[in-house]
């Protein structure tokens, strides 16, 4: 099976001292359980109700 990765060509500017996060999700395997979101919130102590989703 051939895998294809897509990379954004959007220019970004680094902000000194700020963390940046990214997550790669294989949408062919996603069942919508949101376990990835729960794990991310637990790992980085993100408050409930706060979502940081930006999709160009």
SEMI-638398 format. One line per field, with one value per residue (C-alpha): residue number from 1; residue in one letter; x, z, y. Coordinates in nm, 3 decimals. Layout:
# residues N
badren = (NUM|...) .
domi = (a|...) .
c1 = (X|...) .
c3 = (Z|...) .
c2 = (Y|...) .
# end
This chain:
# residues 56
badren = (1|2|3|4|5|6|7|8|9|10|11|12|13|14|15|16|17|18|19|20|21|22|23|24|25|26|27|28|29|30|31|32|33|34|35|36|37|38|39|40|41|42|43|44|45|46|47|48|49|50|51|52|53|54|55|56) .
domi = (x|x|x|x|x|x|x|x|x|x|x|x|x|x|x|x|x|x|x|x|x|x|x|x|x|x|x|x|x|x|x|x|x|x|x|x|x|x|x|x|x|x|x|x|x|x|x|x|x|x|x|x|x|x|x|x) .
c1 = (0.000|0.138|0.144|0.115|0.205|0.087|0.288|0.148|0.326|0.187|0.453|0.486|0.667|0.830|0.738|1.028|0.949|0.618|0.540|0.399|0.216|0.115|-0.056|-0.075|-0.397|-0.458|-0.819|-0.862|-0.825|-1.002|-1.327|-1.411|-1.349|-1.147|-0.890|-0.614|-0.774|-0.812|-0.449|-0.322|-0.522|-0.394|-0.031|-0.023|-0.270|-0.508|-0.832|-1.158|-1.352|-1.035|-0.969|-0.692|-0.780|-0.664|-0.711|-0.615) .
c3 = (0.000|-0.096|0.173|0.084|0.319|0.251|0.373|0.410|0.219|0.444|0.576|0.953|1.183|1.498|1.821|2.069|2.376|2.244|2.204|1.879|1.852|1.559|1.529|1.232|1.206|0.964|0.880|0.723|1.069|1.277|1.439|1.604|1.963|2.043|2.245|2.078|2.204|2.558|2.563|2.434|2.695|2.973|2.858|2.816|3.092|2.856|3.028|2.935|2.677|2.520|2.164|1.939|1.594|1.290|0.947|0.648) .
c2 = (0.000|0.340|0.608|0.975|1.258|1.608|1.902|2.251|2.525|2.797|3.033|3.037|3.274|3.144|3.317|3.307|3.098|2.969|2.599|2.468|2.140|1.926|1.593|1.362|1.162|0.878|0.959|0.618|0.464|0.730|0.610|0.943|0.827|1.143|0.942|1.146|1.468|1.330|1.213|1.549|1.743|1.516|1.539|1.918|2.012|2.190|2.301|2.133|2.331|2.475|2.361|2.482|2.365|2.556|2.408|2.622) .
# end
